Amino acid sequence: GPAAPLRSPRCLRSTAAAARQEQPGEAARPPPPSPPERGSARGGTGPRGTRRVQPPPPAVQFGDPREAFRSKSSAELVRALVVLRLCALEPLVARSRQLMNLSRKLLGQHLFEKLMKMTFYGQFVAGEDQEAIKPLIQRNRAFGVGSVLDYSVEEDLTPEEAERKEMDSCTSASEKETGGATQREKQYLAHRGFGDRRDRVISARTYFYADETKCDQHMEAFLRCIEASGRRSDSFSAIKLTALGRPQFLMQFSEVLMKWRKFFHQMAAEQGKAGLAVMETRLEVKKLQETLANLGIATKAESQHWFTGEDLGVSGTVDLLDWNSLIDSRTKLSKLLLIPNMKTGQLEPLLSHFTEEEDLQMKRMLQRMDVLATRALELGVRLMVDAEQTYFQPAISRLTLEMQRKFNMEKAVIFNTFQCYLKEAYDNVTMDVELSRREGWHFGAKLVRGAYMEQEHARAAQIGYEDPLNPTYEETNEMYQRCLDYVLEEIKYSQKVKVMVASHNEDTVKFTIRRMAELGIHPSENKVYFGQLLGMCDQITFPLGQAGYPVYKYVPYGPVNEVLPYLSRRALENRGFMKRAKRERELLWNEFKRRLITGSLFCNPSH
């Protein structure tokens, strides 16, 4: 029958069957409370008795300029003051690329590189290659600050070239033949006006697909990055999935995942369960089988194969996690791209046909991910998979989840990134935590607000689909806190959860420190990490590191010319950021004045 390709090799387990086995050394964990209850501080004792007594958490001083910039030479203070001031000048930043190109013509390559290293490049980039960045990494380490290595080279394409590459690599052969995509959703199609994915994006690197050879080169660059990280203990490396394959697959798989999720919610509504929290929505299997049979999607016998498991007879329900595992990435990949059509009652392919090359392109992307994860595991490096645009993200999250299932059995090697500006961020976090609990693997997450806000709002409004982002910055902050609080409470009860709080927001960092203290999570447990970008917010990073909190700088590196596209966007990011960052400039200036007055201007950084 048409449903056969969707059977999962894993037996689907009911909620009753999936009740988590208590792990050795963990407090027995009650079921997670419903969202309104979360956030209340709970006592630190479990049925097995009290937790071991922790020393009080270290105090962190964010307002002391001497502590914040102890690692900086006076020349670095001056550079930071100049560069961060320039980043606040609107006309300069808006034309940063043109000004850089003009400077290169006037000064020549050698002098231009010197100027960049004294200013923007020196502030935001660690060096040209793995060797050049060692001194900075070692100095940061001496002050308690780790590194997330991030090879930041981008192709220098014109907007027209970027648009052409994107339209070509996001459109399938069958769509090119027929001249359109009748069944496809607008959100998950490439649109010429948004073909240049760099437009209105801050900080995030952008990769455009050229061919499979280029993807292999990106994989090799990431491997070198992992190997450079592997020489230090407790390190991270960052990768982007759009660098590793044709984005057409990510777009199509994202659409399939979203359509299956919508189908689940339609089934829930038919069973009178609309509006429940995502992890509380459970479909009754008997009713579901009847509906699937009535729609002609699967006979009763076929759907019984879908929902197998020794305890299904006990609970007789299926939740969204069970439902999701019907789509398994180990089946023939093009057969994944089947979606239920509620009007015709058939499972239909998203595309009329796949070429053999397209099927190979999908497989190669998964193989490259596998190579990187295997090397990271061998070297003890944790691999962070960056988040991207919403039309790629469901697939990126799902593929990262499959990597976590495979590589996170012993410890958290693969970290997924959750963008808290998404309306469904809390659902995404809670589902992945619950799945890790059921299946017994280690959950690793990085929480960010999100780098694509302006582009995403504009795209939804212009193309005409529901905006996937929270409407206001305040609502994004609330979402960030809600997701973070959920994960912190999970950490209190589980040995298998780790999170990186990637934020430049001092209030968010203070909130995290306070909740860690309330929940009895000591920084020495190494379960909660903090992350900021190199060249920004040292007054948050270094006090955290010196107080003993695990904190990391995202450390971009690469040759001067090839990092310029990244640098110009960092300047754009700082333009908005600098309007809120007077405090950082004031602290820098206060420290410079202190050194001047005390005659310590030429002293070396001490630790």
ABEGO torsion letter per residue (X at the ends): XAAAAABBABBBBBAAAABBBBBBGBBBBBBBBBAAABGBBBBABBAAEBBBBBBBBBBBBAABAAAAAAABBAAAAAAAAAAAAAAABAAAAAAAAAAAAAAAAAAEAAAAAAAAAABAAAAABAEABAAAAAAAAAAAAAAGBBBBBBBABBBBBBAAAAAAAAAAAABBAAAAAAGEBAABBAAABBBAAAABAABGBBGBBBBBBABAAAAAAAAAAAAAAAAAAAABBGBBBBBBAAAAEBAAAAAAAAAAAAAAAAAAAAAAAAAGABGBBAAABBBBAAAAAAAAAAAGABBAAAAAAABBEAAAAAAGBBBAAAAAAABBAABBAAAABBBBBAAAGBBBBABABBBAAAAAAAAAAAAAAAAAAAAAAAAGBBBBBBBBBAAAAAAAAAAAAAAAAAAAAABBABBBBBBAABAAAAAAAAAAAAAAAAAGBBBBBBBBAEAAAAAAAAAAAAAGBBBABBABAAAAAAAAAAAAAAAAAAAAABAABBBBBBBABAAAAAAAAAAAAAAGBBAAAGABBBBBBBGBGAAAAAAAAAAGBBBBBBBBBEBAAAAAAAAAAAAAAAAAAAAAAAAAAAAAAAAAAAAAAAGAAABBBBX
